[in-house]
Amino acid sequence: MVTSAEAGQVVLGVRDTGPGFGGKVPDRLWEPFYTTKPTHLGMGLPICRRIVEAHGGEIAALDLPEGGVLMRVALPAVATP
């Protein structure tokens, strides 16, 4: 996991060590009920996206050339009193 601050945003990156997407992130990745696994519902990423966007942020999936996927969440930084 990596965190950083970039241009008024707090950025969180989480990387896995799986095979990745094979060179291209699926177009339907954020679509409800899309899954490539027989026992999953395909709701996790769409729910995450709604939560992140409801807070003014962005979420992205990046297929890494060396394998694995990096999930990147960027949220607006808020100054604390």
PEFEN-V793517 format. One record per residue. N is the residue number from 0. RES is the residue in one small letter. PHI is phi in degrees with one decimal (NA if undefined). BURIAL is # if it has 9 or more other C-alpha atoms within 8 Angstrom, else .. Layout:
N/RES/PHI/BURIAL
N/RES/PHI/BURIAL
//
This chain:
0/m/NA/.
1/v/-131.1/.
2/t/-125.5/.
3/s/-158.3/.
4/a/-116.7/#
5/e/-139.1/.
6/a/44.1/.
7/g/77.3/.
8/q/-126.3/#
9/v/-101.5/#
10/v/-117.1/#
11/l/-120.2/#
12/g/-123.3/#
13/v/-125.9/#
14/r/-117.4/#
15/d/-108.2/.
16/t/-115.4/.
17/g/-76.0/.
18/p/-75.9/.
19/g/80.5/#
20/f/-98.4/#
21/g/76.5/.
22/g/105.1/.
23/k/-149.1/.
24/v/-69.4/#
25/p/-58.7/.
26/d/-58.8/.
27/r/-91.7/.
28/l/-51.6/#
29/w/-93.5/#
30/e/-80.2/.
31/p/-57.3/.
32/f/73.1/.
33/y/-82.4/#
34/t/-152.7/#
35/t/-108.3/.
36/k/-112.3/.
37/p/-66.9/.
38/t/-110.7/.
39/h/-109.9/.
40/l/-91.9/.
41/g/77.5/#
42/m/-109.0/#
43/g/-59.2/.
44/l/-68.4/#
45/p/-60.6/#
46/i/-67.0/.
47/c/-58.0/.
48/r/-61.9/#
49/r/-61.3/.
50/i/-64.1/.
51/v/-61.9/#
52/e/-67.3/#
53/a/-64.3/.
54/h/-100.2/.
55/g/79.7/.
56/g/-109.9/#
57/e/-135.6/#
58/i/-130.4/#
59/a/-142.3/.
60/a/-112.7/#
61/l/-119.4/#
62/d/-78.4/#
63/l/-91.6/#
64/p/-61.1/.
65/e/-86.4/.
66/g/105.6/#
67/g/87.9/#
68/v/-130.3/#
69/l/-107.8/#
70/m/-96.0/#
71/r/-117.9/#
72/v/-116.8/#
73/a/-119.9/#
74/l/-122.5/#
75/p/-60.4/#
76/a/-77.6/.
77/v/-121.4/.
78/a/-70.9/.
79/t/-96.4/.
80/p/-68.2/.
//
